[in-house]
Amino acid sequence: MARNRAEGGAYSQYSGILLAREFVNQRRSGTRRAIMADSHVTMAQQRCQEKTPVQILHEHGIKIGRAPVYELIQSDGDTHQPCFMLTVTIGEITCKGRGSTKKAAKHEAAEAALKLLKRDTQPNDQRDGFSPEAGDTSNPVGVLQELAMHRVWCLPEYVVCMETGPDHMKEFSVACRLEGLEESGTGSSKKLARRAAAERMLGKLQSLSGSTEITWSPPSRVYVESLRQATGEKISLLRRTPLSLPNTDYIQMLLEISLELGFQVTYIDIDELTVNGQYQCLVELSTRPVTVCHGTGMTSSNAHNTAAHNALQYIKMVASKL
């Protein structure tokens, strides 16, 4: 009897140990499942956070049945410092991006499109005008950048025009160019001069709009391909006029062509002389894609005339193609 009771007690104790072990194992298994579940959630969140603007825009395009389309519209700059500009079109939206690589430009364009898509979903969005918020006025460069992205304009360009003064008391002059407009600003650093130029550009845009809300729009872009179908008087005359006549005012001729076709002409002087000691300049046509031609001459005026001549040769070549 005593032996049976002892064996029964031992069995009960052994059964209790088994039950305890099973309980612990279940708890551990549940903990492992919980940890694994949390791990999967964390990994999913990380994957979501690691997605690039291009990936996010692509997923959005799949959802709405309109895949984004990217197009390289400009490639310039030096070999060691190239500059690319791309556009992305998704539905009714087209945005631009610029970068030192095609990938960087693509990401910037996708990011601009995402911002625009997000703004389009807001019910109280006023798309006809753009009013900088009071808190944004401390960063005019950012406000101007956002305005350009919002309107699908070319991004603002900043060029250092002048640097004067001793090292401990420098003063910089920076020009801000945006859709054919130009304003300059000065400051004790390039950053401050850039901000001053952007602030003056915003003021100019408000002045052209007639209010603090920016409603001004630049002239519509002229596609280079459309020059083939152009039938105006000046472009027709250019097709049949040789561009080798001496003492021709090509600057005036280019101006007349631009007024007829509806694009703007901007001359940009280059401070550095050529190896032969000649002046240099660039002429930029606000076509799509943007057209830039180079010119040199014994004087600044001669350089402008040569640049205009080269631009006219390009226009004539494109306009004469069948």
C-alpha positions as CSV (number, residue, x, y, z in Angstrom):
1,M,0.0,0.0,0.0
2,A,2.7,2.4,1.0
3,R,4.6,1.4,-2.1
4,N,1.6,2.1,-4.3
5,R,1.0,5.5,-2.7
6,A,4.7,6.4,-3.2
7,E,4.5,5.3,-6.9
8,G,1.3,7.3,-7.3
9,G,2.8,10.4,-5.8
10,A,5.9,10.0,-8.0
11,Y,3.7,9.6,-11.1
12,S,1.6,12.7,-10.1
13,Q,4.8,14.7,-9.6
14,Y,6.2,13.5,-13.0
15,S,2.9,14.3,-14.7
16,G,3.0,17.8,-13.1
17,I,6.5,18.3,-14.5
18,L,5.3,17.3,-17.9
19,L,2.4,19.6,-17.8
20,A,4.6,22.4,-16.6
21,R,7.1,21.8,-19.4
22,E,4.3,21.7,-21.9
23,F,2.9,25.0,-20.6
24,V,6.4,26.6,-20.7
25,N,6.9,25.3,-24.3
26,Q,3.6,26.7,-25.4
27,R,4.4,30.1,-23.8
28,R,7.8,30.0,-25.5
29,S,6.2,29.0,-28.8
30,G,3.7,31.8,-28.5
31,T,6.4,34.3,-27.6
32,R,8.4,33.2,-30.7
33,R,5.4,33.6,-32.9
34,A,4.7,37.0,-31.4
35,I,8.4,38.0,-31.9
36,M,8.3,36.7,-35.5
37,A,5.1,38.6,-36.2
38,D,6.6,41.8,-34.8
39,S,9.7,41.1,-36.8
40,H,7.6,40.8,-40.0
41,V,5.8,44.0,-39.3
42,T,9.1,45.9,-38.6
43,M,10.6,44.5,-41.8
44,A,7.5,45.5,-43.8
45,Q,7.7,49.0,-42.3
46,Q,11.4,49.2,-43.1
47,R,10.8,48.1,-46.7
48,C,8.1,50.7,-47.0
49,Q,10.4,53.4,-45.6
50,E,13.2,52.3,-48.0
51,K,11.1,52.7,-51.1
52,T,12.3,55.4,-53.5
53,P,10.0,58.0,-55.0
54,V,10.2,56.2,-58.3
55,Q,9.0,52.9,-56.7
56,I,6.2,54.6,-54.9
57,L,5.0,56.5,-58.0
58,H,5.2,53.3,-60.0
59,E,3.0,51.5,-57.5
60,H,0.5,54.4,-57.6
61,G,0.5,54.2,-61.4
62,I,-0.3,50.5,-61.3
63,K,-3.2,51.1,-58.9
64,I,-4.8,53.8,-61.2
65,G,-3.9,51.9,-64.4
66,R,-1.6,54.7,-65.7
67,A,2.1,53.8,-65.4
68,P,4.5,56.8,-65.2
69,V,6.4,57.6,-68.4
70,Y,9.9,59.2,-68.1
71,E,11.6,61.2,-70.9
72,L,15.0,62.7,-71.0
73,I,14.6,66.2,-72.4
74,Q,18.1,67.8,-71.7
75,S,21.6,66.6,-71.2
76,D,24.4,69.1,-70.9
77,G,27.3,70.3,-68.7
78,D,30.9,69.3,-68.7
79,T,32.1,65.6,-68.7
80,H,33.1,65.8,-65.0
81,Q,29.9,67.7,-64.0
82,P,27.0,66.6,-66.3
83,C,23.4,67.8,-65.8
84,F,20.4,65.8,-66.8
85,M,16.7,66.9,-66.9
86,L,13.9,64.4,-67.2
87,T,10.1,64.7,-67.2
88,V,7.7,62.2,-65.8
89,T,4.1,62.0,-66.9
90,I,1.4,60.2,-65.0
91,G,-2.2,60.8,-66.0
92,E,-2.7,64.5,-66.5
93,I,0.4,65.4,-64.4
94,T,3.8,66.2,-65.8
95,C,6.8,67.1,-63.6
96,K,10.5,67.7,-64.1
97,G,13.6,66.7,-62.3
98,R,17.2,67.7,-62.6
99,G,20.3,66.0,-61.3
100,S,24.0,65.1,-62.0
101,T,22.8,61.6,-63.0
102,K,19.8,60.4,-64.9
103,K,18.8,58.4,-61.8
104,A,18.9,61.5,-59.5
105,A,16.9,63.5,-62.0
106,K,14.4,60.6,-62.3
107,H,14.0,60.5,-58.5
108,E,13.5,64.3,-58.3
109,A,10.8,64.2,-61.0
110,A,9.0,61.3,-59.3
111,E,9.2,63.2,-55.9
112,A,7.7,66.3,-57.6
113,A,4.9,64.2,-59.1
114,L,4.1,62.6,-55.7
115,K,3.9,66.0,-54.0
116,L,1.6,67.2,-56.8
117,L,-0.6,64.1,-56.5
118,K,-0.8,64.6,-52.8
119,R,-1.8,68.2,-53.2
120,D,-4.5,67.3,-55.8
121,T,-6.2,65.1,-53.2
122,Q,-6.6,67.9,-50.7
123,P,-10.1,69.4,-50.9
124,N,-9.3,73.0,-50.2
125,D,-6.4,73.3,-52.6
126,Q,-6.4,76.4,-54.8
127,R,-4.5,75.4,-57.9
128,D,-5.0,78.6,-59.9
129,G,-2.9,80.6,-57.5
130,F,0.1,80.2,-55.2
131,S,0.4,82.1,-52.0
132,P,3.5,81.6,-49.9
133,E,2.6,80.8,-46.3
134,A,3.7,83.2,-43.6
135,G,6.1,80.7,-42.1
136,D,7.7,79.9,-45.5
137,T,8.9,83.4,-46.2
138,S,12.1,82.7,-44.1
139,N,13.1,80.3,-46.9
140,P,12.4,82.1,-50.2
141,V,14.6,79.6,-52.1
142,G,12.4,76.7,-50.9
143,V,9.2,78.6,-51.7
144,L,10.4,79.4,-55.3
145,Q,11.4,75.7,-55.8
146,E,8.0,74.5,-54.6
147,L,6.3,77.1,-56.9
148,A,8.2,75.8,-59.9
149,M,7.4,72.2,-59.1
150,H,3.8,73.1,-58.5
151,R,3.5,74.8,-61.8
152,V,5.7,72.3,-63.7
153,W,8.2,75.0,-64.7
154,C,11.9,74.6,-65.1
155,L,13.5,74.7,-61.7
156,P,15.1,78.0,-60.8
157,E,18.8,78.5,-61.8
158,Y,21.3,80.4,-59.7
159,V,24.5,81.8,-61.2
160,V,27.2,83.5,-59.3
161,C,27.8,86.7,-61.3
162,M,30.4,88.5,-59.2
163,E,32.6,88.0,-56.2
164,T,34.3,91.1,-54.7
165,G,36.1,92.2,-51.5
166,P,39.0,90.6,-49.4
167,D,38.7,87.1,-48.0
168,H,37.5,88.2,-44.6
169,M,34.8,90.5,-46.2
170,K,33.5,88.9,-49.4
171,E,30.4,90.0,-51.2
172,F,28.7,87.8,-53.7
173,S,26.2,88.7,-56.4
174,V,23.9,85.8,-57.6
175,A,21.4,85.9,-60.5
176,C,18.2,83.9,-60.2
177,R,16.7,82.8,-63.6
178,L,13.2,81.4,-63.9
179,E,11.1,81.0,-67.0
180,G,12.7,83.9,-68.9
181,L,12.8,86.2,-65.8
182,E,15.9,87.2,-64.0
183,E,16.6,88.9,-60.7
184,S,19.8,89.3,-58.7
185,G,20.7,89.5,-55.1
186,T,23.8,90.2,-53.0
187,G,25.1,88.9,-49.7
188,S,28.2,88.1,-47.6
189,S,27.9,84.5,-48.7
190,K,26.7,82.7,-51.8
191,K,23.8,81.3,-49.7
192,L,22.6,84.7,-48.6
193,A,23.0,86.1,-52.1
194,R,20.9,83.2,-53.4
195,R,18.2,83.8,-50.9
196,A,18.1,87.5,-51.7
197,A,17.8,86.7,-55.4
198,A,15.0,84.2,-54.8
199,E,13.2,86.8,-52.6
200,R,13.4,89.4,-55.3
201,M,12.1,86.9,-57.9
202,L,9.1,86.1,-55.7
203,G,8.4,89.8,-55.4
204,K,8.6,90.2,-59.1
205,L,6.2,87.3,-59.7
206,Q,3.8,88.9,-57.2
207,S,4.2,92.2,-59.0
208,L,3.4,90.6,-62.4
209,S,0.4,88.9,-60.8
210,G,-0.9,92.1,-59.3
211,S,-1.3,90.6,-55.8
212,T,0.5,88.5,-53.2
213,E,-1.1,85.4,-54.8
214,I,1.1,84.4,-57.7
215,T,-1.0,83.8,-60.8
216,W,1.5,84.8,-63.5
217,S,2.3,82.2,-66.1
218,P,5.2,82.2,-68.6
219,P,4.6,82.1,-72.3
220,S,3.7,78.6,-73.6
221,R,6.7,76.5,-74.6
222,V,7.4,75.9,-78.2
223,Y,8.4,72.3,-79.0
224,V,11.4,72.0,-81.3
225,E,9.6,69.4,-83.4
226,S,6.8,71.9,-84.1
227,L,9.2,74.1,-86.0
228,R,8.8,71.8,-89.0
229,Q,5.2,72.7,-89.4
230,A,5.7,76.5,-88.7
231,T,4.4,78.6,-91.6
232,G,5.0,82.2,-90.4
233,E,6.5,84.9,-92.6
234,K,9.8,85.0,-90.7
235,I,10.4,81.3,-90.5
236,S,9.5,80.9,-94.2
237,L,12.1,83.6,-95.0
238,L,14.7,81.9,-92.9
239,R,14.2,78.6,-94.8
240,R,15.1,80.3,-98.1
241,T,17.7,82.8,-96.9
242,P,21.5,81.8,-96.8
243,L,23.1,82.5,-93.4
244,S,26.4,83.4,-94.9
245,L,25.8,87.1,-95.9
246,P,28.4,89.5,-94.4
247,N,27.4,92.2,-91.9
248,T,24.1,90.6,-91.1
249,D,22.4,91.4,-87.8
250,Y,21.6,87.9,-86.7
251,I,20.6,89.1,-83.2
252,Q,17.7,91.1,-84.7
253,M,16.8,88.2,-87.1
254,L,16.7,85.8,-84.1
255,L,14.5,88.2,-82.2
256,E,12.0,88.5,-85.0
257,I,11.8,84.7,-85.3
258,S,11.3,84.3,-81.6
259,L,8.5,86.8,-81.5
260,E,6.8,85.1,-84.4
261,L,7.1,81.6,-83.0
262,G,6.6,82.5,-79.3
263,F,9.8,81.6,-77.5
264,Q,12.2,83.7,-75.5
265,V,15.9,84.4,-76.2
266,T,18.4,84.9,-73.4
267,Y,22.1,85.8,-73.8
268,I,24.5,84.6,-71.1
269,D,28.0,86.1,-71.1
270,I,30.9,83.8,-70.1
271,D,33.6,85.6,-68.0
272,E,36.5,83.4,-69.3
273,L,38.0,84.3,-72.6
274,T,38.9,81.6,-75.2
275,V,42.5,80.5,-75.7
276,N,42.6,83.0,-78.6
277,G,41.5,85.8,-76.3
278,Q,38.0,86.1,-77.7
279,Y,34.8,86.8,-75.8
280,Q,32.3,84.0,-75.3
281,C,28.6,83.8,-74.7
282,L,25.7,81.4,-74.7
283,V,22.2,82.0,-76.2
284,E,19.3,80.1,-74.7
285,L,16.0,79.6,-76.5
286,S,13.1,78.7,-74.2
287,T,12.0,75.9,-76.5
288,R,11.2,72.4,-75.3
289,P,13.7,70.9,-74.9
290,V,15.7,74.0,-74.2
291,T,18.1,75.0,-77.0
292,V,21.6,76.4,-76.1
293,C,24.1,77.6,-78.7
294,H,27.6,79.0,-78.2
295,G,29.3,82.0,-79.8
296,T,32.7,83.8,-79.8
297,G,33.9,87.1,-81.1
298,M,36.5,89.9,-80.7
299,T,33.9,91.9,-78.7
300,S,30.9,90.9,-76.5
301,S,28.5,92.1,-79.2
302,N,30.3,90.0,-81.8
303,A,30.0,86.9,-79.6
304,H,26.3,87.5,-79.2
305,N,25.9,87.9,-83.0
306,T,27.8,84.6,-83.6
307,A,25.7,82.8,-81.0
308,A,22.5,84.1,-82.6
309,H,23.9,83.0,-86.0
310,N,24.5,79.4,-84.7
311,A,21.0,79.4,-83.1
312,L,19.4,80.4,-86.5
313,Q,21.4,77.7,-88.3
314,Y,19.9,75.1,-85.8
315,I,16.4,76.5,-86.2
316,K,16.7,76.4,-90.0
317,M,18.0,72.9,-90.0
318,V,15.1,71.7,-87.8
319,A,12.5,73.7,-89.7
320,S,13.7,72.5,-93.1
321,K,13.5,68.7,-92.2
322,L,10.8,66.8,-94.0
